Amino acid sequence: MRALITGAGGFVGGHLCAYLLAHTDWELLGTVYPDPAAGQPAARLRLRFADLRDPVEVQALMEDVQPDYIFHLAAQSFVPTSFADPWDTLENNIRAQLNLLEAVRRSERAVRMLVVGSNEEYGAPQPDELPFTEESPLRPNNPYAVSKVAQDFLGLQYYLAYGVEVVRVRPFNHTGPGQAARFVAPAFASQIARIEAGLQPPVMKVGNLAAARDFTDVRDIVRAYHLAVTEGEPGEVYNLASGRAESVQRLLETLLSYAQVEIRVEVDPDRYRPVDVPVAYGNAEKFRQQTGWTPQIPFAQTLQDVLAYWREQVGRGQVG
């Protein structure tokens, strides 16, 4: 079996490649953007540069790889960036996936393709709408969410119109070691690591602490992606969620409890989003019934691992 993983050089892509190497005997081809570093990470994993916005390049990629499975993870995924440059997010996320779907359609191969949406598609819930289910209304309130609705429904359209074996997922917030510091848990953890190393004053800059989100460890999420593409029903959509909301305040307090120094917290208005959702969490019962998946890694363990990662990065001089 051969699998194509787009965005293999990213946070989730790296974890997925590691999972597939450990739990399958598949040959893996991962796309990265920009060019990969010299050398290849493993015998069964090749990395290559690909601009997925270029339909000719994507067609050539499909003809070369001839995958049995596609995990389409490549995307612009940071909500504030989508507000700063909406078209860049829309073009990256929608056009790349459209090119992949067209290449699969033309290939006439039996390819299972995972399309990754987001809980952001649901937007702000009404008081009686939590937890979100797959039947909840979609109210995207930021450009990233709009791009994910488009990806979600493009996947459905290609299944309905052409029979492309698309399985769609809507993962809720996920974090873990290796995530960029612009996201909430690593933003806090990287500051703690820098403060402990004496690289910044003992002051933590934070945004909206009242928001509450459904957090799952990225290692549980990539396990779900593998199950979705192998055991999910083509044409269906599945929430991937823990089923509970954790406040950003509690996330911060938990990380601070692991800190080796006293740290003062200051609110930074620049870290607030133009539009934010007070609380959101999902119901993943449909996916559990289909595959047996449930998250296994406790939230506290995830945060410990995130902080350990950033302490290592600071220790290696990877964070200035």
C-alpha positions as CSV (number, residue, x, y, z in Angstrom):
1,M,0.0,0.0,0.0
2,R,1.1,3.5,-0.7
3,A,0.0,6.7,1.1
4,L,0.4,10.3,0.1
5,I,0.5,12.7,3.1
6,T,0.3,16.4,2.1
7,G,1.7,18.8,4.6
8,A,4.0,16.1,5.9
9,G,6.5,18.7,7.2
10,G,3.9,20.4,9.4
11,F,2.9,19.7,13.0
12,V,0.2,17.2,12.4
13,G,1.8,15.8,9.3
14,G,5.0,14.9,11.2
15,H,3.0,13.1,13.9
16,L,1.0,11.2,11.2
17,C,4.1,10.1,9.4
18,A,5.6,8.8,12.7
19,Y,2.3,6.9,13.5
20,L,2.1,5.3,10.0
21,L,5.7,4.3,10.1
22,A,5.2,2.6,13.5
23,H,1.8,1.0,12.8
24,T,1.7,0.1,9.1
25,D,4.0,-1.3,6.4
26,W,2.9,1.3,3.8
27,E,5.2,3.2,1.6
28,L,4.8,6.9,2.4
29,L,5.3,10.0,0.2
30,G,5.0,13.3,2.1
31,T,4.8,16.7,0.4
32,V,6.5,19.7,2.0
33,Y,6.5,23.4,1.3
34,P,9.1,24.9,0.9
35,D,11.9,22.4,-0.1
36,P,12.7,19.6,2.4
37,A,16.0,19.6,4.2
38,A,18.7,17.4,2.7
39,G,18.3,13.7,3.3
40,Q,15.2,11.6,4.0
41,P,13.8,10.8,7.4
42,A,13.1,7.0,7.0
43,A,13.5,4.2,4.4
44,R,9.7,4.0,3.9
45,L,9.1,7.8,3.9
46,R,10.2,10.1,1.1
47,L,9.7,13.8,1.2
48,R,9.4,16.1,-1.8
49,F,8.5,19.7,-2.5
50,A,5.1,20.3,-4.0
51,D,3.1,23.5,-4.5
52,L,-0.4,22.0,-4.4
53,R,-1.9,25.2,-5.8
54,D,-0.4,24.2,-9.2
55,P,-2.8,21.7,-10.9
56,V,-0.1,20.5,-13.3
57,E,2.3,19.8,-10.4
58,V,-0.4,17.9,-8.5
59,Q,-1.4,15.8,-11.5
60,A,2.3,14.8,-12.0
61,L,2.5,14.0,-8.3
62,M,-0.5,11.7,-8.5
63,E,0.8,9.9,-11.6
64,D,4.2,9.4,-9.9
65,V,3.0,8.2,-6.5
66,Q,-0.2,6.4,-7.5
67,P,-1.4,6.3,-3.9
68,D,-4.0,4.0,-2.3
69,Y,-4.6,6.5,0.4
70,I,-4.3,10.3,0.6
71,F,-4.2,12.2,3.9
72,H,-4.7,15.8,2.9
73,L,-3.3,17.9,5.8
74,A,-1.6,20.8,3.9
75,A,-3.4,24.0,4.9
76,Q,-3.0,27.5,6.3
77,S,-4.5,26.7,9.8
78,F,-3.9,29.8,12.0
79,V,-7.1,31.8,12.4
80,P,-5.5,35.2,13.0
81,T,-3.5,34.8,9.8
82,S,-6.8,34.2,7.9
83,F,-8.1,37.6,9.2
84,A,-4.8,39.3,8.2
85,D,-4.8,37.9,4.6
86,P,-8.1,36.1,3.9
87,W,-7.4,35.4,0.2
88,D,-4.1,33.6,1.0
89,T,-5.9,31.2,3.3
90,L,-8.8,30.7,0.9
91,E,-6.5,30.0,-2.1
92,N,-4.1,27.8,-0.1
93,N,-6.8,25.6,1.4
94,I,-9.5,25.4,-1.3
95,R,-7.4,25.4,-4.5
96,A,-4.9,22.8,-3.2
97,Q,-7.7,20.4,-2.3
98,L,-9.6,21.0,-5.6
99,N,-6.4,20.1,-7.5
100,L,-6.0,16.9,-5.5
101,L,-9.7,15.9,-6.0
102,E,-9.4,16.6,-9.8
103,A,-6.2,14.5,-10.0
104,V,-7.9,11.6,-8.2
105,R,-11.0,11.8,-10.4
106,R,-8.8,11.7,-13.6
107,S,-6.7,8.8,-12.3
108,E,-9.7,6.5,-12.1
109,R,-7.9,4.7,-9.3
110,A,-9.7,3.5,-6.1
111,V,-8.1,6.1,-3.8
112,R,-9.4,6.7,-0.3
113,M,-8.9,10.4,0.5
114,L,-9.1,12.0,3.9
115,V,-10.4,15.6,3.9
116,V,-9.7,17.5,7.1
117,G,-12.3,20.1,8.1
118,S,-12.4,21.8,11.5
119,N,-14.7,22.5,14.4
120,E,-14.3,26.1,13.3
121,E,-17.0,25.3,10.7
122,Y,-19.6,25.3,13.5
123,G,-18.8,28.9,14.7
124,A,-20.5,30.2,17.8
125,P,-23.1,27.8,19.3
126,Q,-26.6,28.8,20.5
127,P,-27.2,27.9,24.2
128,D,-28.9,24.6,23.4
129,E,-26.5,23.5,20.6
130,L,-23.6,21.9,22.6
131,P,-22.0,19.5,22.2
132,F,-21.7,20.0,18.4
133,T,-22.7,17.0,16.4
134,E,-22.2,16.4,12.7
135,E,-25.8,17.6,12.2
136,S,-25.2,21.0,13.9
137,P,-25.6,24.1,11.7
138,L,-22.4,25.5,10.2
139,R,-21.8,29.2,11.0
140,P,-18.2,30.0,10.0
141,N,-17.2,33.3,11.5
142,N,-13.6,33.7,10.2
143,P,-12.0,33.2,6.8
144,Y,-10.2,30.0,7.9
145,A,-13.5,28.5,8.9
146,V,-15.0,29.5,5.5
147,S,-12.1,27.7,3.8
148,K,-12.8,24.6,5.8
149,V,-16.5,24.6,5.0
150,A,-15.4,24.8,1.3
151,Q,-13.0,21.9,1.7
152,D,-15.6,19.8,3.6
153,F,-18.2,20.3,0.9
154,L,-15.9,19.9,-2.0
155,G,-15.0,16.5,-0.6
156,L,-18.7,15.7,-0.4
157,Q,-19.4,17.0,-3.9
158,Y,-16.7,14.8,-5.4
159,Y,-18.1,11.8,-3.7
160,L,-21.6,12.5,-4.8
161,A,-20.7,13.5,-8.4
162,Y,-17.8,11.2,-9.2
163,G,-17.8,8.5,-6.6
164,V,-14.4,9.6,-5.2
165,E,-13.9,7.8,-1.9
166,V,-13.7,10.8,0.4
167,V,-13.9,10.5,4.1
168,R,-14.4,13.8,5.9
169,V,-13.4,14.7,9.5
170,R,-14.0,17.7,11.7
171,P,-11.3,17.7,14.3
172,F,-11.7,19.9,17.3
173,N,-8.7,21.7,18.8
174,H,-5.6,19.5,19.1
175,T,-2.2,20.2,20.5
176,G,1.0,18.4,21.5
177,P,4.8,18.5,21.2
178,G,6.0,20.2,18.1
179,Q,3.1,22.7,17.6
180,A,4.1,26.2,16.6
181,A,4.3,28.8,19.4
182,R,1.5,30.9,17.8
183,F,-1.1,28.4,19.1
184,V,-2.3,28.7,22.7
185,A,-0.7,25.8,24.6
186,P,2.8,26.1,23.0
187,A,2.5,29.9,23.2
188,F,2.3,29.6,27.0
189,A,4.8,26.7,27.2
190,S,7.4,28.4,25.1
191,Q,7.2,31.5,27.3
192,I,7.6,29.4,30.5
193,A,10.7,27.7,29.0
194,R,12.2,31.1,28.0
195,I,11.5,32.5,31.4
196,E,13.1,29.5,33.2
197,A,16.2,29.9,31.0
198,G,16.4,33.6,31.8
199,L,15.7,34.7,28.2
200,Q,12.7,36.9,29.1
201,P,11.4,38.6,32.2
202,P,9.0,36.5,34.4
203,V,5.9,37.9,32.8
204,M,3.4,35.8,30.8
205,K,1.6,37.6,27.9
206,V,-1.9,36.1,27.4
207,G,-5.0,36.8,25.4
208,N,-8.6,35.7,26.1
209,L,-8.5,33.3,29.1
210,A,-12.2,32.9,29.4
211,A,-12.6,30.9,26.2
212,A,-13.1,27.2,26.5
213,R,-12.2,24.6,23.9
214,D,-12.3,20.9,23.2
215,F,-8.6,19.8,23.3
216,T,-7.3,16.4,22.1
217,D,-3.7,15.3,21.9
218,V,-2.4,15.3,18.4
219,R,-1.2,11.8,18.8
220,D,-4.8,10.7,19.4
221,I,-5.9,12.7,16.4
222,V,-3.5,11.1,13.9
223,R,-4.6,7.7,15.2
224,A,-8.1,8.8,14.3
225,Y,-7.0,9.9,10.8
226,H,-5.6,6.4,10.1
227,L,-8.9,4.8,11.3
228,A,-10.9,7.3,9.3
229,V,-9.2,6.6,6.0
230,T,-9.2,2.8,6.5
231,E,-12.5,2.2,8.4
232,G,-14.6,5.4,7.8
233,E,-17.5,5.3,5.4
234,P,-16.9,7.3,2.1
235,G,-19.2,10.3,1.9
236,E,-19.6,10.6,5.6
237,V,-18.3,13.2,8.0
238,Y,-17.1,12.6,11.5
239,N,-16.3,14.8,14.5
240,L,-13.1,14.1,16.3
241,A,-13.4,15.5,19.8
242,S,-12.9,14.7,23.5
243,G,-16.4,15.7,24.4
244,R,-15.5,18.2,27.0
245,A,-14.4,21.9,27.2
246,E,-11.2,23.0,28.9
247,S,-10.9,26.7,29.6
248,V,-7.8,28.6,28.5
249,Q,-7.5,29.8,32.1
250,R,-7.2,26.2,33.3
251,L,-4.7,25.3,30.6
252,L,-2.6,28.2,31.7
253,E,-2.9,27.4,35.4
254,T,-1.9,23.8,34.7
255,L,1.2,24.8,32.7
256,L,2.2,27.4,35.4
257,S,1.9,24.6,38.0
258,Y,4.8,22.9,36.2
259,A,7.0,26.0,36.0
260,Q,10.2,26.1,38.0
261,V,9.9,29.9,38.7
262,E,7.3,32.4,39.7
263,I,5.6,34.0,36.7
264,R,3.3,37.0,36.6
265,V,0.4,37.0,34.0
266,E,-0.5,40.0,31.9
267,V,-3.3,40.4,29.4
268,D,-2.2,41.5,25.9
269,P,-5.1,42.9,23.9
270,D,-3.2,42.2,20.6
271,R,-3.7,38.5,21.3
272,Y,-7.5,38.7,21.1
273,R,-9.2,37.6,17.9
274,P,-11.6,40.0,16.1
275,V,-14.3,37.3,16.5
276,D,-14.1,34.6,19.2
277,V,-16.3,31.8,20.4
278,P,-16.8,31.6,24.2
279,V,-17.1,27.9,24.5
280,A,-17.2,24.9,22.1
281,Y,-16.9,21.2,22.4
282,G,-18.0,18.3,20.3
283,N,-19.6,14.9,20.3
284,A,-17.5,12.2,18.5
285,E,-20.0,9.3,19.2
286,K,-20.6,8.7,15.5
287,F,-16.9,8.1,14.9
288,R,-16.6,6.0,18.0
289,Q,-19.4,3.8,16.8
290,Q,-17.8,3.4,13.4
291,T,-14.2,2.7,14.5
292,G,-14.0,2.3,18.3
293,W,-11.8,5.4,18.6
294,T,-11.6,7.4,21.8
295,P,-8.9,9.8,23.0
296,Q,-6.4,8.0,25.3
297,I,-3.8,10.7,26.3
298,P,-4.9,12.8,29.4
299,F,-4.9,16.6,29.0
300,A,-2.4,17.1,31.8
301,Q,0.0,14.7,30.1
302,T,-0.3,16.5,26.8
303,L,0.6,19.8,28.5
304,Q,3.6,18.2,30.2
305,D,4.8,17.0,26.9
306,V,4.3,20.4,25.2
307,L,6.3,22.1,28.0
308,A,9.1,19.4,27.8
309,Y,9.3,20.0,24.1
310,W,9.8,23.7,24.5
311,R,12.3,23.3,27.3
312,E,14.3,21.1,24.9
313,Q,14.0,23.7,22.1
314,V,15.2,26.5,24.4
315,G,18.0,24.3,25.7
316,R,19.2,23.6,22.2
317,G,19.1,27.3,21.3
318,Q,16.2,26.8,18.9
319,V,14.2,29.7,20.6
320,G,16.0,33.0,20.7
